[in-house]
Amino acid sequence: MPYKERTTMEQKVEFICEWRTQKYSITELCKAFKISHHTSYKFIPRFEKERIKGLKE
C-alpha cells in the first residue's frame, strides 16, 4: 500500500499539533519535518495570531 502524500498545509497543521503537545523541542520537530528553525518560528506566531488561517500561503 503506497504512502499517502500530504499537502504542505497538512504538514504545517501536523507540525503545529505536535508543537502544541509540548512533547518535542523545536529542534526535534524541525528535524522530523525537515524545516529550518527560521521557518518554524514563522509558523508559530502566525498560528497563534490567526489559527489555521495564518498557516495558509
PDB file with SEQRES, HELIX, SHEET and CRYST1 records, atoms N, CA, C and O in Angstrom:
SEQRES   1 A   57  MET PRO TYR LYS GLU ARG THR THR MET GLU GLN LYS VAL          
SEQRES   2 A   57  GLU PHE ILE CYS GLU TRP ARG THR GLN LYS TYR SER ILE          
SEQRES   3 A   57  THR GLU LEU CYS LYS ALA PHE LYS ILE SER HIS HIS THR          
SEQRES   4 A   57  SER TYR LYS PHE ILE PRO ARG PHE GLU LYS GLU ARG ILE          
SEQRES   5 A   57  LYS GLY LEU LYS GLU                                          
HELIX    1 AA1 THR A    8  THR A   21  1                                  14    
HELIX    2 AA2 ILE A   26  PHE A   33  1                                   8    
HELIX    3 AA3 HIS A   37  GLU A   50  1                                  14    
HELIX    4 AA4 ARG A   51  LEU A   55  5                                   5    
CRYST1    1.000    1.000    1.000  90.00  90.00  90.00 P 1           1          
ATOM      1  N   MET A   1       0.840  -1.171   0.000  1.00  0.00           N  
ATOM      2  CA  MET A   1       0.000   0.000   0.000  1.00  0.00           C  
ATOM      3  C   MET A   1       0.889   1.240   0.000  1.00  0.00           C  
ATOM      4  O   MET A   1       1.747   1.370   0.874  1.00  0.00           O  
ATOM      5  N   PRO A   2       0.714   2.140  -0.937  1.00  0.00           N  
ATOM      6  CA  PRO A   2       1.582   3.326  -1.010  1.00  0.00           C  
ATOM      7  C   PRO A   2       1.280   4.315   0.111  1.00  0.00           C  
ATOM      8  O   PRO A   2       0.174   4.364   0.649  1.00  0.00           O  
ATOM      9  N   TYR A   3       2.291   5.092   0.440  1.00  0.00           N  
ATOM     10  CA  TYR A   3       2.115   6.132   1.443  1.00  0.00           C  
ATOM     11  C   TYR A   3       1.229   7.233   0.879  1.00  0.00           C  
ATOM     12  O   TYR A   3       1.298   7.559  -0.306  1.00  0.00           O  
ATOM     13  N   LYS A   4       0.408   7.792   1.736  1.00  0.00           N  
ATOM     14  CA  LYS A   4      -0.427   8.927   1.328  1.00  0.00           C  
ATOM     15  C   LYS A   4       0.446  10.175   1.337  1.00  0.00           C  
ATOM     16  O   LYS A   4       1.095  10.489   2.335  1.00  0.00           O  
ATOM     17  N   GLU A   5       0.451  10.872   0.223  1.00  0.00           N  
ATOM     18  CA  GLU A   5       1.201  12.121   0.174  1.00  0.00           C  
ATOM     19  C   GLU A   5       0.396  13.198   0.886  1.00  0.00           C  
ATOM     20  O   GLU A   5      -0.820  13.302   0.723  1.00  0.00           O  
ATOM     21  N   ARG A   6       1.107  14.000   1.682  1.00  0.00           N  
ATOM     22  CA  ARG A   6       0.443  15.072   2.426  1.00  0.00           C  
ATOM     23  C   ARG A   6       0.727  16.407   1.757  1.00  0.00           C  
ATOM     24  O   ARG A   6       1.806  16.636   1.210  1.00  0.00           O  
ATOM     25  N   THR A   7      -0.259  17.272   1.814  1.00  0.00           N  
ATOM     26  CA  THR A   7      -0.066  18.612   1.268  1.00  0.00           C  
ATOM     27  C   THR A   7       0.800  19.417   2.235  1.00  0.00           C  
ATOM     28  O   THR A   7       1.007  19.023   3.383  1.00  0.00           O  
ATOM     29  N   THR A   8       1.290  20.532   1.754  1.00  0.00           N  
ATOM     30  CA  THR A   8       2.076  21.425   2.605  1.00  0.00           C  
ATOM     31  C   THR A   8       1.244  21.891   3.792  1.00  0.00           C  
ATOM     32  O   THR A   8       1.740  21.963   4.916  1.00  0.00           O  
ATOM     33  N   MET A   9      -0.011  22.204   3.541  1.00  0.00           N  
ATOM     34  CA  MET A   9      -0.890  22.668   4.619  1.00  0.00           C  
ATOM     35  C   MET A   9      -1.084  21.577   5.666  1.00  0.00           C  
ATOM     36  O   MET A   9      -1.065  21.866   6.862  1.00  0.00           O  
ATOM     37  N   GLU A  10      -1.270  20.337   5.242  1.00  0.00           N  
ATOM     38  CA  GLU A  10      -1.421  19.228   6.191  1.00  0.00           C  
ATOM     39  C   GLU A  10      -0.164  19.080   7.045  1.00  0.00           C  
ATOM     40  O   GLU A  10      -0.248  18.805   8.242  1.00  0.00           O  
ATOM     41  N   GLN A  11       0.988  19.262   6.429  1.00  0.00           N  
ATOM     42  CA  GLN A  11       2.245  19.161   7.172  1.00  0.00           C  
ATOM     43  C   GLN A  11       2.383  20.297   8.184  1.00  0.00           C  
ATOM     44  O   GLN A  11       2.848  20.083   9.303  1.00  0.00           O  
ATOM     45  N   LYS A  12       1.982  21.494   7.791  1.00  0.00           N  
ATOM     46  CA  LYS A  12       2.039  22.633   8.719  1.00  0.00           C  
ATOM     47  C   LYS A  12       1.122  22.399   9.919  1.00  0.00           C  
ATOM     48  O   LYS A  12       1.504  22.651  11.062  1.00  0.00           O  
ATOM     49  N   VAL A  13      -0.082  21.917   9.648  1.00  0.00           N  
ATOM     50  CA  VAL A  13      -1.035  21.647  10.731  1.00  0.00           C  
ATOM     51  C   VAL A  13      -0.490  20.561  11.648  1.00  0.00           C  
ATOM     52  O   VAL A  13      -0.598  20.666  12.869  1.00  0.00           O  
ATOM     53  N   GLU A  14       0.093  19.521  11.067  1.00  0.00           N  
ATOM     54  CA  GLU A  14       0.672  18.451  11.884  1.00  0.00           C  
ATOM     55  C   GLU A  14       1.828  18.984  12.736  1.00  0.00           C  
ATOM     56  O   GLU A  14       1.954  18.629  13.908  1.00  0.00           O  
ATOM     57  N   PHE A  15       2.664  19.828  12.149  1.00  0.00           N  
ATOM     58  CA  PHE A  15       3.763  20.437  12.894  1.00  0.00           C  
ATOM     59  C   PHE A  15       3.227  21.197  14.107  1.00  0.00           C  
ATOM     60  O   PHE A  15       3.724  21.029  15.221  1.00  0.00           O  
ATOM     61  N   ILE A  16       2.215  22.029  13.887  1.00  0.00           N  
ATOM     62  CA  ILE A  16       1.634  22.822  14.968  1.00  0.00           C  
ATOM     63  C   ILE A  16       1.010  21.910  16.029  1.00  0.00           C  
ATOM     64  O   ILE A  16       1.166  22.154  17.225  1.00  0.00           O  
ATOM     65  N   CYS A  17       0.314  20.874  15.599  1.00  0.00           N  
ATOM     66  CA  CYS A  17      -0.297  19.938  16.556  1.00  0.00           C  
ATOM     67  C   CYS A  17       0.773  19.286  17.432  1.00  0.00           C  
ATOM     68  O   CYS A  17       0.603  19.174  18.646  1.00  0.00           O  
ATOM     69  N   GLU A  18       1.856  18.865  16.823  1.00  0.00           N  
ATOM     70  CA  GLU A  18       2.952  18.251  17.593  1.00  0.00           C  
ATOM     71  C   GLU A  18       3.598  19.270  18.519  1.00  0.00           C  
ATOM     72  O   GLU A  18       3.932  18.953  19.660  1.00  0.00           O  
ATOM     73  N   TRP A  19       3.775  20.487  18.034  1.00  0.00           N  
ATOM     74  CA  TRP A  19       4.374  21.541  18.865  1.00  0.00           C  
ATOM     75  C   TRP A  19       3.496  21.827  20.084  1.00  0.00           C  
ATOM     76  O   TRP A  19       4.007  22.031  21.185  1.00  0.00           O  
ATOM     77  N   ARG A  20       2.192  21.841  19.889  1.00  0.00           N  
ATOM     78  CA  ARG A  20       1.264  22.146  20.989  1.00  0.00           C  
ATOM     79  C   ARG A  20       1.254  21.061  22.070  1.00  0.00           C  
ATOM     80  O   ARG A  20       0.892  21.340  23.214  1.00  0.00           O  
ATOM     81  N   THR A  21       1.643  19.836  21.728  1.00  0.00           N  
ATOM     82  CA  THR A  21       1.681  18.769  22.743  1.00  0.00           C  
ATOM     83  C   THR A  21       2.794  19.007  23.756  1.00  0.00           C  
ATOM     84  O   THR A  21       2.752  18.475  24.865  1.00  0.00           O  
ATOM     85  N   GLN A  22       3.782  19.799  23.379  1.00  0.00           N  
ATOM     86  CA  GLN A  22       4.960  20.088  24.204  1.00  0.00           C  
ATOM     87  C   GLN A  22       5.771  18.831  24.534  1.00  0.00           C  
ATOM     88  O   GLN A  22       6.505  18.803  25.522  1.00  0.00           O  
ATOM     89  N   LYS A  23       5.637  17.806  23.714  1.00  0.00           N  
ATOM     90  CA  LYS A  23       6.411  16.573  23.902  1.00  0.00           C  
ATOM     91  C   LYS A  23       7.786  16.669  23.252  1.00  0.00           C  
ATOM     92  O   LYS A  23       8.713  15.952  23.629  1.00  0.00           O  
ATOM     93  N   TYR A  24       7.909  17.566  22.265  1.00  0.00           N  
ATOM     94  CA  TYR A  24       9.134  17.654  21.485  1.00  0.00           C  
ATOM     95  C   TYR A  24       9.664  19.072  21.472  1.00  0.00           C  
ATOM     96  O   TYR A  24       8.898  20.032  21.555  1.00  0.00           O  
ATOM     97  N   SER A  25      10.959  19.199  21.370  1.00  0.00           N  
ATOM     98  CA  SER A  25      11.566  20.522  21.250  1.00  0.00           C  
ATOM     99  C   SER A  25      11.403  21.013  19.813  1.00  0.00           C  
ATOM    100  O   SER A  25      11.109  20.234  18.906  1.00  0.00           O  
ATOM    101  N   ILE A  26      11.594  22.293  19.626  1.00  0.00           N  
ATOM    102  CA  ILE A  26      11.544  22.861  18.283  1.00  0.00           C  
ATOM    103  C   ILE A  26      12.602  22.188  17.405  1.00  0.00           C  
ATOM    104  O   ILE A  26      12.344  21.890  16.239  1.00  0.00           O  
ATOM    105  N   THR A  27      13.774  21.953  17.957  1.00  0.00           N  
ATOM    106  CA  THR A  27      14.846  21.308  17.204  1.00  0.00           C  
ATOM    107  C   THR A  27      14.418  19.928  16.722  1.00  0.00           C  
ATOM    108  O   THR A  27      14.648  19.577  15.565  1.00  0.00           O  
ATOM    109  N   GLU A  28      13.798  19.144  17.602  1.00  0.00           N  
ATOM    110  CA  GLU A  28      13.334  17.807  17.212  1.00  0.00           C  
ATOM    111  C   GLU A  28      12.272  17.878  16.121  1.00  0.00           C  
ATOM    112  O   GLU A  28      12.293  17.103  15.164  1.00  0.00           O  
ATOM    113  N   LEU A  29      11.350  18.814  16.277  1.00  0.00           N  
ATOM    114  CA  LEU A  29      10.287  18.960  15.280  1.00  0.00           C  
ATOM    115  C   LEU A  29      10.844  19.421  13.937  1.00  0.00           C  
ATOM    116  O   LEU A  29      10.433  18.923  12.888  1.00  0.00           O  
ATOM    117  N   CYS A  30      11.764  20.356  13.966  1.00  0.00           N  
ATOM    118  CA  CYS A  30      12.364  20.835  12.718  1.00  0.00           C  
ATOM    119  C   CYS A  30      13.077  19.707  11.989  1.00  0.00           C  
ATOM    120  O   CYS A  30      12.990  19.590  10.767  1.00  0.00           O  
ATOM    121  N   LYS A  31      13.771  18.894  12.740  1.00  0.00           N  
ATOM    122  CA  LYS A  31      14.468  17.761  12.137  1.00  0.00           C  
ATOM    123  C   LYS A  31      13.466  16.762  11.554  1.00  0.00           C  
ATOM    124  O   LYS A  31      13.659  16.276  10.440  1.00  0.00           O  
ATOM    125  N   ALA A  32      12.416  16.458  12.281  1.00  0.00           N  
ATOM    126  CA  ALA A  32      11.416  15.490  11.832  1.00  0.00           C  
ATOM    127  C   ALA A  32      10.656  15.989  10.601  1.00  0.00           C  
ATOM    128  O   ALA A  32      10.349  15.210   9.698  1.00  0.00           O  
ATOM    129  N   PHE A  33      10.354  17.287  10.568  1.00  0.00           N  
ATOM    130  CA  PHE A  33       9.581  17.847   9.459  1.00  0.00           C  
ATOM    131  C   PHE A  33      10.468  18.420   8.354  1.00  0.00           C  
ATOM    132  O   PHE A  33       9.980  18.914   7.338  1.00  0.00           O  
ATOM    133  N   LYS A  34      11.777  18.342   8.577  1.00  0.00           N  
ATOM    134  CA  LYS A  34      12.761  18.820   7.599  1.00  0.00           C  
ATOM    135  C   LYS A  34      12.532  20.281   7.229  1.00  0.00           C  
ATOM    136  O   LYS A  34      12.482  20.648   6.054  1.00  0.00           O  
ATOM    137  N   ILE A  35      12.394  21.109   8.274  1.00  0.00           N  
ATOM    138  CA  ILE A  35      12.265  22.555   8.077  1.00  0.00           C  
ATOM    139  C   ILE A  35      13.303  23.256   8.945  1.00  0.00           C  
ATOM    140  O   ILE A  35      13.838  22.669   9.886  1.00  0.00           O  
ATOM    141  N   SER A  36      13.579  24.500   8.625  1.00  0.00           N  
ATOM    142  CA  SER A  36      14.552  25.261   9.407  1.00  0.00           C  
ATOM    143  C   SER A  36      13.893  25.850  10.656  1.00  0.00           C  
ATOM    144  O   SER A  36      12.669  25.945  10.746  1.00  0.00           O  
ATOM    145  N   HIS A  37      14.726  26.239  11.605  1.00  0.00           N  
ATOM    146  CA  HIS A  37      14.219  26.916  12.797  1.00  0.00           C  
ATOM    147  C   HIS A  37      13.511  28.215  12.387  1.00  0.00           C  
ATOM    148  O   HIS A  37      12.461  28.565  12.927  1.00  0.00           O  
ATOM    149  N   HIS A  38      14.102  28.905  11.437  1.00  0.00           N  
ATOM    150  CA  HIS A  38      13.521  30.163  10.955  1.00  0.00           C  
ATOM    151  C   HIS A  38      12.080  29.942  10.486  1.00  0.00           C  
ATOM    152  O   HIS A  38      11.187  30.725  10.808  1.00  0.00           O  
ATOM    153  N   THR A  39      11.871  28.886   9.736  1.00  0.00           N  
ATOM    154  CA  THR A  39      10.526  28.576   9.232  1.00  0.00           C  
ATOM    155  C   THR A  39       9.579  28.253  10.377  1.00  0.00           C  
ATOM    156  O   THR A  39       8.439  28.716  10.391  1.00  0.00           O  
ATOM    157  N   SER A  40      10.039  27.472  11.326  1.00  0.00           N  
ATOM    158  CA  SER A  40       9.168  27.104  12.448  1.00  0.00           C  
ATOM    159  C   SER A  40       8.776  28.330  13.268  1.00  0.00           C  
ATOM    160  O   SER A  40       7.638  28.440  13.723  1.00  0.00           O  
ATOM    161  N   TYR A  41       9.715  29.242  13.454  1.00  0.00           N  
ATOM    162  CA  TYR A  41       9.416  30.443  14.227  1.00  0.00           C  
ATOM    163  C   TYR A  41       8.569  31.440  13.425  1.00  0.00           C  
ATOM    164  O   TYR A  41       8.101  32.440  13.970  1.00  0.00           O  
ATOM    165  N   LYS A  42       8.377  31.168  12.145  1.00  0.00           N  
ATOM    166  CA  LYS A  42       7.461  31.958  11.329  1.00  0.00           C  
ATOM    167  C   LYS A  42       6.044  31.384  11.468  1.00  0.00           C  
ATOM    168  O   LYS A  42       5.075  32.135  11.579  1.00  0.00           O  
ATOM    169  N   PHE A  43       5.929  30.044  11.462  1.00  0.00           N  
ATOM    170  CA  PHE A  43       4.629  29.373  11.566  1.00  0.00           C  
ATOM    171  C   PHE A  43       3.950  29.615  12.911  1.00  0.00           C  
ATOM    172  O   PHE A  43       2.758  29.918  12.958  1.00  0.00           O  
ATOM    173  N   ILE A  44       4.689  29.486  13.984  1.00  0.00           N  
ATOM    174  CA  ILE A  44       4.101  29.508  15.326  1.00  0.00           C  
ATOM    175  C   ILE A  44       3.382  30.834  15.634  1.00  0.00           C  
ATOM    176  O   ILE A  44       2.222  30.802  16.046  1.00  0.00           O  
ATOM    177  N   PRO A  45       4.020  31.984  15.452  1.00  0.00           N  
ATOM    178  CA  PRO A  45       3.292  33.236  15.733  1.00  0.00           C  
ATOM    179  C   PRO A  45       2.088  33.445  14.814  1.00  0.00           C  
ATOM    180  O   PRO A  45       1.057  33.969  15.235  1.00  0.00           O  
ATOM    181  N   ARG A  46       2.232  33.030  13.555  1.00  0.00           N  
ATOM    182  CA  ARG A  46       1.095  33.146  12.629  1.00  0.00           C  
ATOM    183  C   ARG A  46      -0.079  32.314  13.125  1.00  0.00           C  
ATOM    184  O   ARG A  46      -1.228  32.755  13.102  1.00  0.00           O  
ATOM    185  N   PHE A  47       0.234  31.092  13.577  1.00  0.00           N  
ATOM    186  CA  PHE A  47      -0.827  30.225  14.084  1.00  0.00           C  
ATOM    187  C   PHE A  47      -1.457  30.823  15.338  1.00  0.00           C  
ATOM    188  O   PHE A  47      -2.681  30.837  15.473  1.00  0.00           O  
ATOM    189  N   GLU A  48      -0.632  31.314  16.250  1.00  0.00           N  
ATOM    190  CA  GLU A  48      -1.159  31.873  17.494  1.00  0.00           C  
ATOM    191  C   GLU A  48      -2.040  33.097  17.241  1.00  0.00           C  
ATOM    192  O   GLU A  48      -2.999  33.332  17.975  1.00  0.00           O  
ATOM    193  N   LYS A  49      -1.722  33.867  16.218  1.00  0.00           N  
ATOM    194  CA  LYS A  49      -2.483  35.075  15.927  1.00  0.00           C  
ATOM    195  C   LYS A  49      -3.757  34.783  15.135  1.00  0.00           C  
ATOM    196  O   LYS A  49      -4.823  35.315  15.444  1.00  0.00           O  
ATOM    197  N   GLU A  50      -3.639  33.926  14.101  1.00  0.00           N  
ATOM    198  CA  GLU A  50      -4.758  33.728  13.182  1.00  0.00           C  
ATOM    199  C   GLU A  50      -5.258  32.288  13.089  1.00  0.00           C  
ATOM    200  O   GLU A  50      -6.121  31.981  12.266  1.00  0.00           O  
ATOM    201  N   ARG A  51      -4.723  31.409  13.926  1.00  0.00           N  
ATOM    202  CA  ARG A  51      -5.070  29.988  13.883  1.00  0.00           C  
ATOM    203  C   ARG A  51      -4.752  29.402  12.502  1.00  0.00           C  
ATOM    204  O   ARG A  51      -3.789  29.828  11.866  1.00  0.00           O  
ATOM    205  N   ILE A  52      -5.529  28.453  12.039  1.00  0.00           N  
ATOM    206  CA  ILE A  52      -5.227  27.748  10.792  1.00  0.00           C  
ATOM    207  C   ILE A  52      -5.087  28.722   9.619  1.00  0.00           C  
ATOM    208  O   ILE A  52      -4.243  28.525   8.745  1.00  0.00           O  
ATOM    209  N   LYS A  53      -5.897  29.748   9.602  1.00  0.00           N  
ATOM    210  CA  LYS A  53      -5.856  30.740   8.533  1.00  0.00           C  
ATOM    211  C   LYS A  53      -4.445  31.349   8.385  1.00  0.00           C  
ATOM    212  O   LYS A  53      -4.029  31.688   7.278  1.00  0.00           O  
ATOM    213  N   GLY A  54      -3.729  31.482   9.484  1.00  0.00           N  
ATOM    214  CA  GLY A  54      -2.395  32.053   9.459  1.00  0.00           C  
ATOM    215  C   GLY A  54      -1.349  31.165   8.827  1.00  0.00           C  
ATOM    216  O   GLY A  54      -0.254  31.630   8.514  1.00  0.00           O  
ATOM    217  N   LEU A  55      -1.659  29.903   8.633  1.00  0.00           N  
ATOM    218  CA  LEU A  55      -0.701  28.974   8.034  1.00  0.00           C  
ATOM    219  C   LEU A  55      -0.806  28.914   6.512  1.00  0.00           C  
ATOM    220  O   LEU A  55       0.053  28.333   5.848  1.00  0.00           O  
ATOM    221  N   LYS A  56      -1.853  29.511   5.968  1.00  0.00           N  
ATOM    222  CA  LYS A  56      -2.022  29.494   4.506  1.00  0.00           C  
ATOM    223  C   LYS A  56      -0.954  30.345   3.861  1.00  0.00           C  
ATOM    224  O   LYS A  56      -0.473  31.312   4.452  1.00  0.00           O  
ATOM    225  N   GLU A  57      -0.584  29.981   2.647  1.00  0.00           N  
ATOM    226  CA  GLU A  57       0.425  30.720   1.882  1.00  0.00           C  
ATOM    227  C   GLU A  57      -0.040  32.126   1.588  1.00  0.00           C  
ATOM    228  O   GLU A  57       0.681  32.894   0.953  1.00  0.00           O  
TER     229      GLU A  57                                                      
END                                                                             
